[in-house]
Amino acid sequence: MIAPLTSPVPSTAAIEVPLSVAPMMDRTDRHYRYVMRQITRRTLLYTEMVTAQAIYHGDRDHLLGFTADEKPLVLQVGGDDPRLLAEAARAAVAYGYDAINLNVGCPSDRVQNGNFGACLMAQPQRVADVIAAMMAASPLPVSVKHRIGVDELDSYDHMAQFVATVAQTGCRHFTVHARKAWLQGLSPKDNRTIPPLRYGEVHRLKQDFPQLWIEINGGFTHLAQVTEQLTQVDGVMIGRAAYDNPYLFATVDQQYFAGPSPPPSRQQVVEAMLPYIDHWTSQGLKLNKITRHMLMLFTGQPGSRQWKRMLTEQSCKPGAGVEVVQRALAAVMSY
């Protein structure tokens, strides 16, 4: 059995929280989320985006399965078909998610070809119809993650009209990536860095829609930035920095959630992962499927390079198990 967390956090009031980790493709899978839960119990976590088509036709246990220790947890979905997304919302209830989020921010070609993600910024009524169908199908809170604009539709007035249209459904939670998206000419990676950040427009959105929960996303790497943003908006979402430096979140339960426990040490985080690793590798999972999410745990610390090298070189070997992580931990703690 997987060792449970010592004090699981209840999922009530899990949606409107001051800090969350962004949904990231090939990053925020169940194993990453379990790592993060050893660091922060209260930060809101998201799945990778799962398409409504995949949920309807695919292996739901594989796509949607998670452990209760990962909660509070939001399922992020992609699509534009109200019928399929209503079914995705029902599946979110069945699997025990705390909320469901619609992706209106991804600019990849594959997503555009499916008429979802950022291209839906140009179709606010379509988004409203989808959100209405999801809300009718499920009692879970439904939210939208979107950009400040797309291509030439990037004025504040366009974004405000988009939010106003979708909010008419009763949806009240909007996470805004404070960059526009270019659907042609920029890769998804470049779309995360090249369009300039326009935080002021997200702040204005909160001023103009005080009844809505407005969360800001884009470019945040330090908790001081989070504290500053929370004077202007309701919540802050951190993306790549949460993956590149997961221990950044070690103090957030105490700082933003009034958590009673002292932050765990990096060593304690690794030791807490050992029963989980033993469980999954005994089921045949390759060790590197888990340890790839632990490589950056010692970022900025003596021995970090040794930690990453040992895990990278040894976790991919046949039969590698928990002893690899124990040896790497012993090496880094010797510095």
PyMOL commands that set and color helices and strands:
alter all, ss='L'
color gray80, all
select helices_A, chain A and resi 30-37+52-57+60-64+68-70+82-95+109-113+117-122+124-137+156-167+188-191+199-208+223-229+240-244+246-249+252-256+266-282+288-291+304-314+322-333
alter helices_A, ss='H'
color red, helices_A
select strands_A, chain A and resi 19-21+45-46+50-51+73-78+99-104+142-147+173-177+213-217+235-238
alter strands_A, ss='S'
color yellow, strands_A
deselect
rebuild
show_as cartoon
